[in-house]
Amino acid sequence: MKSTVKFLFKTLLFALPVLLVFEVLFRLGYFPIITNSTIFDLKMIRLQKQHIERVKVMSIGSSVGLYEFNSDIILQNLHTSYYNFASWGLQIGDIRTLVKSFAKDYRPRYVIIGSSIGDFIAPLNETYLNYVNTGTYIRKNFPEVFYFKNYNSIHQIIRRKHTAFPVQLDSWGGALLTVKAKDINREKWNEHNIFPTKYTAYQYHELDSLGIWLQAQHIKLIFVQVPIKASYANTPVSKQILQHHFDQCQAIIEKHAGVYLNYHNPAVFTDSLFFDQYHLQAAGGRVFTRQLVVDIKKIIK
């Protein structure tokens, strides 16, 4: 018995300095690497610090949902609890994984997916399972556990913070972005033919599975097709591909009593409102969100 106590005491003495180092890193903003998405990890730590218990309206999606849902306009019009869980590069399957976890944690009545064709082109990101497969209590109260659950060296943690693309999240998870004309990436501005891919059919299946699950939970799914720059679909073939995608998503969403909203309208969302083929500038996001809340107010009760 004495030898066991002695062993435990020595182990504790050894572990305390290590724990102290990671706690200092956490306090200084060098957060644990939970997934391979910097913005997702930052947002989850922010959620923990805000102690949000419930959101009636949850929005989620990839970068289009992150940059284009104007939090101030949404809150001024909906007058209810809201948070934007969107993150760079999320595919529909990733969204399904995260929504199932977030819905249990925050008990929303409505889930709004802000989506574009980029959400249907790649495989699942399995690193999100590191987050959702961790207990809710630990995620919400002791995110420092991820320093050890998904161990990375201190060098990797520090390097990630200093090389990450700077994003200013607002208090509701949104991040408006304005890119100056001189900084616009011309390759991205003219990008074509990213869709469909060999993963597209699978992502449609994931959307169908999400619709089934949310309907069973009595959570209303609102699927929002965000604007795409007119030049992306500038041939009869590309227009046909895009329309087929719109029709496919609408059929899936409405099959499960969801609401499909499409804001792809080149007459309204001109090139000057974009910074690449798929992403609106902050000014474009304001135009888009004002249109969105008019329709959302008719749905949310």
WOQUI-V298823 format. One record per residue. RES is the residue in one letter. PHI is phi in degrees with one decimal (* if undefined). OMEGA is omega in degrees with one decimal (999 if undefined). NEAR is the number of other ideal C-beta (glycine too) atoms within 10 Angstrom. Layout:
res/phi/omega/near
RES/PHI/OMEGA/NEAR
RES/PHI/OMEGA/NEAR
This chain:
res/phi/omega/near
M/*/-179.8/5
K/-63.2/-179.9/6
S/-66.2/178.5/7
T/-66.3/178.6/8
V/-61.9/-179.9/9
K/-62.8/178.9/10
F/-62.3/-179.7/10
L/-64.3/179.2/10
F/-64.9/179.5/10
K/-66.2/178.0/10
T/-62.2/179.4/10
L/-64.1/178.5/10
L/-60.8/179.5/9
F/-71.5/-174.0/9
A/-77.2/-174.3/10
L/-56.4/178.5/10
P/-61.0/178.9/8
V/-64.7/178.6/11
L/-61.6/-179.7/13
L/-63.7/179.6/10
V/-60.4/-178.8/12
F/-69.5/177.4/18
E/-67.7/176.1/12
V/-63.8/177.0/10
L/-58.1/-179.5/18
F/-62.0/-179.3/17
R/-65.1/-179.4/9
L/-88.1/177.6/10
G/89.6/175.3/9
Y/-95.8/-168.8/17
F/-78.9/179.3/22
P/-64.5/175.5/22
I/-87.0/-176.8/20
I/-91.2/178.6/25
T/-130.6/176.1/20
N/-90.8/176.9/15
S/-110.3/-179.6/20
T/-60.5/-175.8/19
I/-68.6/177.7/19
F/-63.9/-178.8/23
D/-62.3/178.4/23
L/-60.8/-178.4/18
K/-66.3/-179.8/21
M/-67.6/176.3/21
I/-67.2/177.7/18
R/-61.3/178.1/14
L/-59.7/179.8/19
Q/-61.2/-178.3/16
K/-72.2/-178.4/8
Q/-83.1/178.2/12
H/55.3/177.1/8
I/-77.2/-176.2/17
E/-99.5/-177.0/10
R/-153.3/172.5/12
V/-130.4/179.6/23
K/-72.7/-179.5/15
V/-118.3/179.8/22
M/-114.1/171.1/24
S/-108.7/-178.7/28
I/-154.6/-179.9/25
G/159.2/177.5/27
S/-89.0/-176.1/25
S/-64.0/177.6/22
V/-64.7/176.4/26
G/-72.8/179.6/26
L/-68.8/-173.5/27
Y/-86.0/-165.5/27
E/-107.5/175.6/31
F/-89.6/-177.5/29
N/-78.1/-174.0/23
S/-60.2/-177.8/20
D/-60.3/-179.4/14
I/-65.8/179.1/18
I/-62.3/-177.2/23
L/-68.2/179.1/18
Q/-64.5/-176.2/10
N/-100.7/-176.0/16
L/-90.4/177.2/16
H/53.3/179.3/10
T/-149.8/-180.0/13
S/-70.8/-172.4/17
Y/-151.8/171.0/21
Y/-151.2/-179.1/24
N/-101.8/-177.9/26
F/-97.4/-176.2/24
A/-64.8/-178.8/28
S/-152.0/-179.6/28
W/-51.1/165.4/15
G/71.3/-179.7/15
L/-63.1/170.9/29
Q/-92.3/-177.7/21
I/-57.5/178.2/28
G/-63.8/175.5/23
D/-65.2/178.9/27
I/-61.5/178.3/27
R/-60.8/178.8/22
T/-58.0/-175.7/22
L/-73.7/-179.1/19
V/-60.9/-179.8/22
K/-62.0/177.6/15
S/-77.4/-178.3/17
F/-63.0/-178.6/20
A/-62.9/177.5/17
K/-71.9/-177.4/11
D/-77.5/-169.5/16
Y/-119.1/171.8/17
R/47.4/178.5/14
P/-73.4/171.0/25
R/-99.6/-179.4/18
Y/-136.3/174.0/22
V/-119.8/179.2/24
I/-105.4/175.8/28
I/-102.8/171.8/27
G/-88.5/-167.7/28
S/-136.1/170.8/23
S/-145.8/-174.3/24
I/-63.5/179.2/23
G/-64.3/179.8/20
D/-84.5/-174.0/28
F/-126.1/-170.6/25
I/-125.0/-171.8/15
A/-137.3/177.3/20
P/-75.2/177.3/13
L/-65.7/172.5/17
N/-98.7/-172.7/18
E/-71.4/179.9/11
T/-68.1/177.7/16
Y/-66.9/177.9/22
L/-65.6/176.8/14
N/-61.3/179.0/15
Y/-82.3/-172.8/21
V/-70.1/179.8/15
N/-86.9/173.7/10
T/-98.5/-175.6/18
G/-56.2/-178.2/10
T/-56.7/-177.3/11
Y/-61.6/179.4/8
I/-67.3/179.8/13
R/-57.2/-174.4/19
K/-84.8/-172.4/15
N/-120.2/-176.6/12
F/-135.5/179.4/12
P/-63.3/177.1/22
E/-59.9/178.3/19
V/-56.2/-177.6/16
F/-67.6/173.0/25
Y/-59.5/-175.8/23
F/-104.5/-179.2/11
K/-66.2/177.2/15
N/-126.0/-168.3/17
Y/-62.5/170.6/10
N/-134.8/-178.8/14
S/-67.3/177.1/9
I/-59.1/177.8/12
H/-59.2/179.8/8
Q/-63.8/-179.2/11
I/-64.9/-179.6/17
I/-67.7/-179.3/13
R/-61.5/-179.0/13
R/-60.1/-178.1/17
K/-61.6/-173.2/16
H/-86.9/177.9/7
T/-109.6/-177.5/8
A/-69.9/174.7/12
F/-65.6/-175.9/8
P/-70.7/178.2/5
V/-130.7/178.4/16
Q/-100.0/178.3/8
L/-76.8/172.6/15
D/-83.9/-174.6/13
S/-69.6/-178.1/12
W/-118.2/172.3/19
G/87.7/178.2/25
G/-84.6/-179.5/27
A/-153.3/178.4/22
L/-63.1/-177.2/21
L/-137.6/174.4/18
T/-120.5/179.5/12
V/-109.9/179.2/16
K/-66.1/-177.0/8
A/-53.9/-177.9/7
K/-68.9/-177.3/5
D/-100.3/-179.5/8
I/-67.7/179.4/14
N/-75.9/-174.7/11
R/-66.2/178.0/8
E/-64.8/177.6/8
K/-68.1/-179.0/13
W/-61.2/-176.3/14
N/-106.9/-174.4/12
E/-59.7/178.9/15
H/-138.6/169.4/12
N/59.2/174.6/9
I/-87.3/-170.1/14
F/-142.4/-3.0/18
P/-83.0/175.6/17
T/-129.1/179.0/15
K/-67.4/-179.6/9
Y/-94.7/-171.8/17
T/-62.0/-179.8/18
A/-60.2/178.1/12
Y/-63.1/180.0/17
Q/-67.6/172.8/23
Y/-62.2/177.1/18
H/-61.5/178.5/14
E/-64.9/177.1/22
L/-63.6/177.8/26
D/-62.9/179.2/18
S/-63.5/178.1/16
L/-64.3/178.4/25
G/-59.7/178.3/20
I/-61.3/-176.3/13
W/-65.7/-179.0/16
L/-64.9/177.6/22
Q/-62.6/178.5/15
A/-65.7/179.1/9
Q/-88.0/-178.2/17
H/61.0/175.0/8
I/-109.9/-177.5/17
K/-77.9/177.7/19
L/-96.3/176.9/24
I/-118.0/-177.1/21
F/-100.4/-174.4/23
V/-115.7/172.8/24
Q/-81.5/-178.2/21
V/-83.1/-178.2/26
P/-61.7/173.9/26
I/-123.7/-178.3/24
K/-60.0/-172.9/23
A/-54.9/-174.4/16
S/-69.6/177.6/15
Y/-65.4/-179.2/24
A/-109.3/-174.7/20
N/-110.8/174.5/11
T/-131.7/177.7/10
P/-56.7/-179.0/8
V/-67.1/-178.6/8
S/-66.8/176.5/15
K/-64.3/179.6/12
Q/-66.4/178.8/11
I/-62.4/-178.8/15
L/-65.3/-179.9/17
Q/-64.7/177.7/12
H/-61.9/177.7/11
H/-63.9/179.0/20
F/-58.8/-177.8/14
D/-64.7/-179.6/11
Q/-63.2/-179.9/17
C/-63.8/-179.3/23
Q/-60.4/-179.8/17
A/-62.7/-179.8/12
I/-64.8/-176.3/23
I/-63.9/-175.5/21
E/-72.5/176.5/14
K/-62.4/-177.7/12
H/-111.2/174.5/17
A/64.2/174.9/12
G/-89.0/179.9/22
V/-116.0/178.8/18
Y/-108.8/178.9/17
L/-125.9/-176.9/18
N/-120.9/-177.7/13
Y/-112.8/175.2/20
H/-75.1/-176.0/18
N/-147.5/-177.1/13
P/-59.9/179.1/15
A/-68.6/179.3/6
V/-93.7/-175.6/13
F/-97.3/-178.8/21
T/-76.0/-175.5/14
D/-55.9/-176.7/11
S/-65.0/-179.2/9
L/-92.4/-178.1/19
F/-110.5/167.3/22
F/-117.3/165.6/22
D/-158.5/-174.5/18
Q/-65.5/-168.8/21
Y/-124.4/-172.9/23
H/-116.8/177.3/25
L/-84.1/167.8/26
Q/-64.7/178.8/21
A/-55.6/178.9/16
A/-63.3/176.7/12
G/-66.7/177.3/22
G/-62.3/177.8/25
R/-66.5/177.4/17
V/-61.3/-179.5/20
F/-62.6/-176.3/25
T/-66.4/176.8/24
R/-62.8/175.9/13
Q/-68.0/-177.5/16
L/-60.7/-174.5/25
V/-66.4/176.1/19
V/-60.2/179.8/10
D/-77.7/-177.7/13
I/-64.9/-179.8/21
K/-61.9/178.6/12
K/-79.8/-174.9/9
I/-100.8/-175.1/13
I/-77.7/-178.5/17
K/-118.3/999/7
